């Protein structure tokens, strides 16, 4: 009878894990695919700028107009995820489709990261790991930092693979991990740093546990598996670094290294306190605000009452990322908000590391059902908001037909506040005119303002690109009309009512949208 009861219980657990795996797969599909493939242009602030850059890289060899304005120079720099993948895909599909495929891969890697961590750490996907799916559409995604986010998901999935294989198949590790870590390095430097920190911290924690269990203790003794891991470390982190040192450093990168702003300890503490509001930005105003109050309070309560535990071996990686958050400058390597970008890493690692102390039961099934419901409601809210933005962007797309091919187009956005709107951002939407009319637009992300990117302006147009301020004008600022009007053929002005100075009379409106006006320079 005892064997029969145990067999029945084991069968129940097996069926439970199978059902939970199916639920997890469905939720990953919903989170990753539904909002993204329901719209033409995902409303992510930097994404139109990135997509325009991919169009230029993919088509510059066959376009005299693009060659006149832009140039492409490749180098071995660690920011190439999107620039390498999208133009390659664009050989087979449109650039728009290739961009969405890249976004899909990015969100999929991020969604799988906490689930993979939970599986290798606890032997199953826990309900808390499913909570990590709520963090996929976070504020960093809204900003559109796509190459970094791709590298973040890649790094955390690679960390899970390392944990899974660290004690077996040594020669496989020696071969495959240097290759994968090199690909990660060239995807984005920050993702590579996150992977290096977490793997080294994980191995340090494991080594300390082994030392404590030895009699007598020998802190500097490494067994054969640890020696192989040390060799793998050397190959993983030295090979891409050597390639970069030989082929990659440039004057722009060296200048960017010198441009750092720390931001202050109080700012760090404030940003850290707002982690959950960063992980769950408001799409459904009520639900999301309830979540980023209830979730941290609930997790603290469950940890305090010992109903929830953190995988012991993940305490060191979490500590390493937290220390890095306080150490890393606010502005680093030409990018502002570098420390902000670590918040999704903290959230996803934490979700994958947490596990209920009790085994699977009815309460676990109820928790999974509740989490699935919350995820479905939030994804619905995101999809509705993205479709509203897509409708607004359609006006811009229609207006591109009024432009002359190969012309020069300036754009500016007025705003009464301090921050760029994130729910339906329009900051870089006019950049998409390049994809329709192969025009010149300023403010594209190039190697001059983001070190290491392959796209550059031609020298004559680089100077025009560097005119500041713009394109975002706030608190009564206005474009310098005396500088800009003689140099451009067309002007996209969004919310121009917030400009202090009126639009010059030589600019004639030729297209009016609900939020913008397209002007043609009569001279």
C-alpha positions as CSV (number, residue, x, y, z in Angstrom):
1,X,0.0,0.0,0.0
2,X,2.8,2.4,0.9
3,X,4.4,1.9,-2.6
4,X,1.1,2.5,-4.2
5,X,0.5,5.7,-2.3
6,X,3.9,7.0,-3.1
7,X,3.5,6.1,-6.7
8,X,0.2,7.9,-6.9
9,X,1.7,11.0,-5.2
10,X,4.7,10.9,-7.6
11,X,2.3,10.6,-10.6
12,X,0.3,13.5,-9.3
13,X,3.4,15.7,-9.0
14,X,4.5,14.7,-12.5
15,X,1.1,15.6,-14.0
16,X,1.2,18.8,-12.0
17,X,4.6,19.8,-13.4
18,X,3.3,19.0,-16.9
19,X,0.3,21.2,-16.5
20,X,2.3,24.0,-15.0
21,X,4.8,23.8,-17.9
22,X,1.9,24.1,-20.4
23,X,0.6,27.1,-18.4
24,X,4.1,28.7,-18.4
25,X,4.4,28.2,-22.2
26,X,1.0,29.8,-22.8
27,X,1.9,32.8,-20.6
28,X,5.2,33.3,-22.3
29,X,3.5,33.3,-25.7
30,X,0.9,35.8,-24.4
31,X,3.5,38.2,-22.9
32,X,5.9,38.1,-25.8
33,X,3.8,37.8,-28.9
34,X,0.4,39.4,-28.3
35,X,1.2,43.1,-27.7
36,X,4.1,43.0,-30.2
37,X,2.4,41.4,-33.2
38,X,-0.9,43.3,-32.7
39,X,0.7,46.6,-33.9
40,X,2.7,47.9,-36.8
41,X,5.1,50.1,-34.7
42,X,5.7,49.2,-31.0
43,X,5.5,52.4,-29.0
44,X,9.0,52.1,-27.5
45,X,10.8,55.5,-27.3
46,X,14.1,54.7,-29.1
47,X,12.8,51.9,-31.3
48,X,11.9,54.0,-34.4
49,X,15.4,55.5,-34.3
50,X,17.0,52.0,-34.1
51,X,14.7,50.7,-36.9
52,X,15.7,53.6,-39.1
53,X,19.3,52.8,-38.5
54,X,18.8,49.2,-39.5
55,X,17.1,50.3,-42.8
56,X,20.1,52.5,-43.7
57,X,22.6,49.7,-42.9
58,X,20.6,47.2,-45.0
59,X,20.0,49.5,-48.0
60,X,22.9,52.0,-48.2
61,X,24.8,50.0,-50.8
62,X,22.0,50.4,-53.3
63,X,20.8,53.9,-52.6
64,X,22.6,57.1,-53.8
65,X,20.4,59.2,-51.5
66,X,21.5,57.3,-48.4
67,X,25.1,57.3,-49.5
68,X,24.9,61.1,-49.8
69,X,23.8,61.5,-46.1
70,X,25.2,58.5,-44.2
71,X,28.1,56.0,-44.1
72,X,28.6,52.6,-42.4
73,X,31.9,51.6,-40.8
74,X,32.0,48.3,-38.9
75,X,34.3,47.6,-36.0
76,X,34.6,44.9,-33.3
77,X,32.6,46.8,-30.7
78,X,30.3,45.4,-28.0
79,X,27.0,47.0,-29.1
80,X,26.1,45.1,-32.2
81,X,23.2,42.8,-31.4
82,X,20.5,44.7,-33.3
83,X,22.9,46.0,-36.0
84,X,24.1,42.5,-36.8
85,X,20.8,40.6,-36.6
86,X,18.2,42.9,-38.2
87,X,20.1,43.7,-41.5
88,X,20.8,39.9,-41.9
89,X,17.1,39.1,-41.4
90,X,16.2,42.0,-43.8
91,X,17.7,40.0,-46.7
92,X,14.7,37.7,-46.4
93,X,11.9,39.9,-45.0
94,X,11.1,43.6,-44.8
95,X,13.1,45.7,-42.3
96,X,9.9,46.3,-40.3
97,X,9.3,42.6,-40.0
98,X,13.0,41.9,-39.2
99,X,12.8,44.5,-36.4
100,X,9.8,42.8,-34.9
101,X,11.5,39.4,-35.1
102,X,14.4,40.9,-33.2
103,X,12.1,42.4,-30.6
104,X,10.4,39.0,-30.3
105,X,13.7,37.3,-29.6
106,X,14.6,39.9,-27.0
107,X,11.4,39.6,-25.1
108,X,11.5,35.8,-25.4
109,X,15.0,35.6,-23.9
110,X,13.9,37.9,-21.0
111,X,10.7,35.8,-20.4
112,X,12.6,32.6,-20.4
113,X,15.3,33.9,-18.1
114,X,13.5,33.6,-14.7
115,X,11.8,30.3,-15.8
116,X,15.2,28.8,-16.8
117,X,16.8,29.9,-13.5
118,X,13.9,28.5,-11.5
119,X,14.1,25.2,-13.3
120,X,17.9,24.7,-12.8
121,X,17.8,25.9,-9.2
122,X,14.6,24.2,-7.9
123,X,13.9,21.5,-10.4
124,X,10.6,23.1,-11.4
125,X,9.1,26.4,-12.5
126,X,7.8,28.0,-9.3
127,X,4.8,30.4,-9.1
128,X,7.2,33.2,-8.2
129,X,9.2,32.6,-11.4
130,X,6.0,33.2,-13.3
131,X,5.8,36.6,-11.6
132,X,8.9,37.4,-13.6
133,X,6.7,37.6,-16.7
134,X,5.1,40.7,-15.2
135,X,8.5,42.4,-15.4
136,X,9.1,41.8,-19.1
137,X,7.3,45.0,-20.3
138,X,9.3,47.2,-17.9
139,X,10.5,50.8,-18.2
140,X,13.7,49.9,-19.9
141,X,11.7,48.1,-22.6
142,X,9.5,51.3,-22.9
143,X,12.7,53.3,-23.4
144,X,13.6,51.0,-26.3
145,X,17.1,50.0,-25.2
146,X,16.9,46.9,-27.5
147,X,20.5,45.7,-27.9
148,X,21.0,45.9,-24.1
149,X,17.8,44.1,-23.4
150,X,18.7,41.3,-25.9
151,X,22.0,40.9,-24.1
152,X,20.3,40.9,-20.7
153,X,18.0,38.0,-21.6
154,X,20.9,36.3,-23.3
155,X,23.1,36.7,-20.2
156,X,20.6,35.3,-17.7
157,X,19.8,32.3,-20.0
158,X,23.5,31.7,-20.3
159,X,23.9,31.9,-16.6
160,X,21.2,29.2,-16.2
161,X,23.0,27.0,-18.8
162,X,26.3,27.4,-16.8
163,X,24.6,26.3,-13.6
164,X,23.0,23.3,-15.4
165,X,26.3,22.1,-16.9
166,X,28.9,23.3,-14.3
167,X,29.5,19.8,-12.8
168,X,29.5,17.7,-15.9
169,X,30.6,17.6,-19.6
170,X,33.8,19.6,-18.9
171,X,35.1,19.6,-22.5
172,X,31.7,20.8,-23.8
173,X,31.9,23.7,-21.4
174,X,35.4,24.5,-22.5
175,X,34.3,24.8,-26.1
176,X,30.7,26.1,-26.1
177,X,30.9,28.8,-23.4
178,X,33.7,30.8,-24.9
179,X,31.8,30.9,-28.1
180,X,28.5,31.9,-26.5
181,X,30.1,34.5,-24.2
182,X,31.9,36.1,-27.2
183,X,28.6,36.4,-28.9
184,X,27.2,38.0,-25.8
185,X,30.1,40.4,-25.5
186,X,29.5,41.7,-29.0
187,X,25.8,42.0,-28.4
188,X,26.2,44.6,-25.7
189,X,29.0,45.3,-23.1
190,X,26.6,45.7,-20.2
191,X,25.0,42.3,-20.7
192,X,28.5,40.7,-20.8
193,X,29.4,42.4,-17.5
194,X,26.2,41.2,-15.9
195,X,27.0,37.6,-17.0
196,X,30.6,37.8,-15.8
197,X,29.5,39.2,-12.4
198,X,26.8,36.7,-11.8
199,X,28.8,33.6,-12.9
200,X,31.9,34.7,-10.9
201,X,29.8,35.4,-7.9
202,X,27.9,32.1,-8.2
203,X,31.2,30.2,-8.4
204,X,32.6,32.2,-5.4
205,X,29.6,31.2,-3.4
206,X,29.9,27.5,-4.3
207,X,33.6,27.6,-3.5
208,X,33.0,29.1,-0.1
209,X,30.4,26.4,0.7
210,X,33.0,23.7,-0.3
211,X,35.7,25.3,1.9
212,X,33.3,25.3,4.9
213,X,32.5,21.6,4.4
214,X,36.2,20.6,4.2
215,X,38.1,19.4,7.2
216,X,40.6,20.9,7.4
217,X,39.6,24.0,5.5
218,X,41.7,24.9,2.5
219,X,40.6,28.1,0.9
220,X,43.1,28.0,-2.0
221,X,42.4,24.3,-2.9
222,X,40.5,23.7,-6.1
223,X,39.2,20.3,-7.2
224,X,39.4,19.2,-10.8
225,X,35.9,20.6,-11.7
226,X,36.8,24.0,-10.3
227,X,40.0,24.0,-12.2
228,X,38.2,23.3,-15.4
229,X,35.7,26.1,-14.5
230,X,38.7,28.5,-14.0
231,X,40.1,27.6,-17.4
232,X,36.6,28.2,-18.9
233,X,36.4,31.6,-17.2
234,X,39.7,32.6,-18.7
235,X,38.6,31.6,-22.2
236,X,35.1,33.2,-21.8
237,X,36.3,36.5,-20.6
238,X,39.7,36.8,-22.3
239,X,38.9,35.8,-25.9
240,X,36.3,38.5,-26.6
241,X,38.4,41.1,-24.7
242,X,41.5,40.4,-26.8
243,X,39.4,40.6,-30.0
244,X,38.0,44.0,-28.8
245,X,41.4,45.3,-27.8
246,X,42.9,44.4,-31.2
247,X,40.0,45.6,-33.5
248,X,37.5,47.6,-31.4
249,X,38.8,50.6,-29.5
250,X,38.2,53.9,-31.1
251,X,38.5,57.6,-30.2
252,X,34.8,57.8,-29.7
253,X,34.8,55.0,-27.1
254,X,37.8,56.5,-25.3
255,X,36.1,59.9,-25.1
256,X,32.9,58.2,-23.9
257,X,34.7,56.5,-21.1
258,X,35.8,59.9,-19.8
259,X,32.2,61.1,-19.8
260,X,30.8,59.7,-16.6
261,X,28.3,61.1,-14.1
262,X,27.8,59.2,-10.8
263,X,24.5,60.8,-9.7
264,X,24.9,60.7,-6.0
265,X,24.1,58.1,-3.3
266,X,20.6,59.5,-2.5
267,X,19.6,59.2,-6.1
268,X,20.8,55.6,-6.1
269,X,18.7,54.9,-3.0
270,X,15.6,56.6,-4.5
271,X,16.0,54.6,-7.8
272,X,16.4,51.4,-5.9
273,X,13.3,52.1,-3.8
274,X,11.3,52.5,-7.0
275,X,12.4,49.1,-8.4
276,X,8.9,47.6,-8.7
277,X,7.5,50.8,-10.3
278,X,10.3,50.5,-12.9
279,X,9.6,46.8,-13.4
280,X,5.8,47.4,-13.7
281,X,5.2,50.8,-15.4
282,X,1.6,51.9,-15.5
283,X,-0.4,50.7,-18.5
284,X,-3.5,49.8,-16.5
285,X,-3.4,52.7,-14.0
286,X,-5.1,50.9,-11.1
287,X,-3.8,47.4,-11.5
288,X,-0.1,48.3,-12.1
289,X,0.0,50.6,-9.1
290,X,-1.6,48.0,-6.9
291,X,0.9,45.5,-8.2
292,X,4.0,47.5,-7.4
293,X,2.8,48.1,-3.9
294,X,1.4,44.6,-3.1
295,X,4.2,42.6,-4.8
296,X,7.1,43.9,-2.7
297,X,5.0,43.9,0.5
298,X,3.8,40.4,-0.2
299,X,7.4,39.1,-0.9
300,X,8.8,40.7,2.2
301,X,6.0,39.2,4.3
302,X,6.4,35.7,2.8
303,X,10.2,35.8,3.3
304,X,9.8,37.1,6.9
305,X,7.3,34.3,7.8
306,X,9.7,31.8,6.1
307,X,7.0,30.6,3.6
308,X,9.4,31.7,0.8
309,X,13.1,31.2,0.4
310,X,15.9,32.4,-1.9
311,X,18.1,29.8,-3.4
312,X,21.2,30.0,-1.2
313,X,23.6,29.8,-4.2
314,X,22.0,32.9,-5.8
315,X,22.6,35.2,-2.8
316,X,26.1,36.0,-4.1
317,X,25.0,36.9,-7.7
318,X,22.2,39.1,-6.3
319,X,24.7,40.8,-4.0
320,X,27.1,41.4,-6.9
321,X,24.4,43.0,-9.0
322,X,23.3,45.2,-6.1
323,X,26.9,46.4,-5.4
324,X,27.3,47.1,-9.1
325,X,24.1,49.2,-9.0
326,X,25.7,51.5,-6.4
327,X,29.1,51.5,-8.1
328,X,28.2,52.1,-11.8
329,X,27.9,55.7,-12.8
330,X,24.5,57.2,-13.9
331,X,26.1,58.1,-17.2
332,X,28.5,55.6,-18.6
333,X,30.0,55.0,-22.1
334,X,27.8,57.6,-23.6
335,X,24.5,56.2,-22.2
336,X,22.4,57.9,-19.5
337,X,20.7,55.9,-16.9
338,X,23.2,53.0,-16.9
339,X,22.3,52.1,-13.3
340,X,18.6,52.0,-14.2
341,X,19.3,49.2,-16.6
342,X,20.3,46.9,-13.7
343,X,16.8,47.0,-12.2
344,X,15.4,44.4,-14.7
345,X,18.3,42.2,-14.0
346,X,17.6,42.3,-10.3
347,X,13.9,41.6,-10.8
348,X,14.4,38.7,-13.2
349,X,17.1,37.0,-11.1
350,X,15.1,37.5,-7.9
351,X,12.0,35.9,-9.6
352,X,14.0,32.9,-10.7
353,X,15.7,32.5,-7.3
354,X,12.6,32.5,-5.1
355,X,10.8,29.3,-4.2
356,X,7.9,28.4,-1.8
357,X,9.2,26.2,1.1
358,X,6.1,24.0,0.9
359,X,5.8,21.5,-2.0
360,X,3.3,21.7,-4.8
361,X,-0.3,21.6,-3.6
362,X,-3.7,23.2,-3.9
363,X,-2.4,26.6,-2.7
364,X,0.3,26.4,-5.4
365,X,-2.3,25.8,-8.1
366,X,-4.4,28.7,-6.8
367,X,-1.3,31.0,-6.9
368,X,-0.5,29.9,-10.5
369,X,-4.1,30.6,-11.5
370,X,-4.1,34.0,-9.9
371,X,-0.8,35.0,-11.4
372,X,-2.0,33.8,-14.9
373,X,-5.1,36.0,-14.5
374,X,-3.1,39.1,-13.5
375,X,-0.6,38.5,-16.4
376,X,-3.5,38.2,-18.9
377,X,-5.2,41.4,-17.6
378,X,-1.9,43.3,-17.8
379,X,-1.0,42.1,-21.3
380,X,-4.5,43.1,-22.4
381,X,-4.0,46.6,-21.0
382,X,-0.6,46.9,-22.7
383,X,-2.0,45.7,-26.1
384,X,-4.9,48.2,-25.9
385,X,-2.5,51.1,-25.2
386,X,-0.1,50.0,-27.9
387,X,-2.9,49.9,-30.5
388,X,-3.9,53.4,-29.6
389,X,-0.4,54.6,-30.2
390,X,-0.2,52.7,-33.5
391,X,-3.3,54.6,-34.6
392,X,-1.6,57.9,-33.9
393,X,1.6,56.8,-35.6
394,X,-0.4,55.9,-38.8
395,X,-0.9,59.7,-39.3
396,X,2.9,60.2,-39.5
397,X,3.3,57.3,-41.9
398,X,0.6,58.8,-44.3
399,X,2.3,62.2,-44.1
400,X,5.6,60.8,-45.4
401,X,4.0,60.7,-48.9
402,X,4.2,64.5,-49.0
403,X,8.0,64.5,-48.7
404,X,10.4,64.8,-51.6
405,X,12.8,61.9,-52.0
406,X,16.3,62.7,-50.8
407,X,15.3,66.0,-49.0
408,X,16.4,67.2,-45.6
409,X,13.8,66.9,-42.8
410,X,14.0,68.5,-39.3
411,X,11.6,67.6,-36.5
412,X,10.9,69.0,-33.0
413,X,8.5,68.1,-30.2
414,X,7.2,70.7,-27.7
415,X,6.3,69.7,-24.2
416,X,5.1,71.6,-21.1
417,X,6.6,69.2,-18.6
418,X,10.0,67.8,-17.8
419,X,9.9,64.2,-19.0
420,X,9.5,62.6,-22.4
421,X,6.0,60.9,-22.5
422,X,6.3,57.1,-22.5
423,X,2.8,55.8,-23.1
424,X,2.6,56.9,-26.7
425,X,6.0,58.4,-27.4
426,X,6.6,60.4,-30.6
427,X,10.2,61.5,-30.0
428,X,11.7,59.5,-33.0
429,X,8.6,58.7,-35.1
430,X,9.6,61.2,-37.9
431,X,12.9,59.2,-38.3
432,X,10.8,56.6,-40.1
433,X,10.5,59.0,-43.0
434,X,14.0,57.7,-44.0
435,X,12.4,54.3,-44.7
436,X,9.8,55.8,-47.1
437,X,11.7,58.6,-48.8
438,X,15.4,58.1,-48.0
439,X,15.7,61.6,-46.5
440,X,18.2,63.1,-44.2
441,X,17.1,63.4,-40.5
442,X,19.2,64.6,-37.6
443,X,19.4,62.9,-34.2
444,X,19.9,59.3,-35.4
445,X,21.9,57.1,-33.1
446,X,25.4,57.0,-34.6
447,X,28.9,56.4,-33.4
448,X,29.3,60.1,-32.6
449,X,26.7,59.9,-29.7
450,X,26.6,56.1,-29.0
451,X,30.2,54.8,-29.3
452,X,30.7,51.7,-31.4
453,X,27.7,51.8,-33.6
454,X,28.5,51.3,-37.3
455,X,26.3,54.1,-38.7
456,X,27.8,57.6,-39.2
457,X,26.7,60.7,-41.0
458,X,28.8,61.9,-43.9
459,X,31.2,64.7,-42.7
460,X,29.1,67.6,-44.1
461,X,25.9,66.3,-42.5
462,X,27.6,65.3,-39.2
463,X,28.0,69.0,-38.3
464,X,24.3,69.6,-39.1
465,X,23.4,66.6,-36.9
466,X,25.2,68.0,-33.9
467,X,23.2,71.3,-33.7
468,X,21.6,71.3,-30.3
469,X,19.2,71.5,-28.5
470,X,16.5,69.1,-29.9
471,X,14.5,67.3,-30.8
472,X,12.7,67.6,-27.5
473,X,11.9,71.1,-26.2
474,X,10.3,71.6,-22.8
475,X,9.3,74.4,-20.5
476,X,8.9,77.0,-23.2
477,X,12.0,76.2,-25.3
478,X,11.9,76.7,-29.0
479,X,14.0,75.5,-32.0
480,X,16.6,78.0,-33.2
481,X,14.7,79.0,-36.3
482,X,17.5,81.2,-37.6
483,X,19.9,78.2,-37.7
484,X,17.5,75.5,-38.8
485,X,15.2,77.2,-41.4
486,X,17.9,77.8,-44.0
487,X,19.3,74.2,-43.7
488,X,16.1,72.0,-44.0
489,X,13.4,71.4,-46.6
490,X,10.7,70.1,-44.3
491,X,9.8,70.5,-40.7
492,X,7.7,68.1,-38.5
493,X,6.5,70.0,-35.5
494,X,4.7,68.1,-32.8
495,X,2.7,70.0,-30.1
496,X,4.1,73.2,-31.4
497,X,1.8,75.1,-29.1
498,X,4.4,74.6,-26.3
499,X,7.1,76.5,-28.3
500,X,7.8,80.0,-27.0
501,X,8.8,81.4,-30.5
502,X,6.2,81.2,-33.3
503,X,6.9,79.2,-36.4
504,X,8.5,81.4,-39.2
505,X,6.2,82.5,-42.0
506,X,8.3,81.0,-44.7
507,X,7.3,77.5,-43.4
508,X,4.0,76.6,-45.1
509,X,1.8,73.8,-43.6
510,X,1.2,71.0,-46.1
511,X,-0.1,68.2,-43.8
512,X,-2.0,68.4,-40.5
513,X,-2.3,65.5,-38.1
514,X,-4.0,65.4,-34.7
515,X,-0.6,66.0,-32.9
516,X,1.7,67.4,-35.5
517,X,2.0,69.7,-38.5
518,X,4.3,69.1,-41.5
519,X,5.7,72.3,-42.9
520,X,7.5,72.9,-46.2
521,X,10.2,75.5,-46.5
522,X,8.9,78.0,-49.1
523,X,12.4,79.2,-49.7
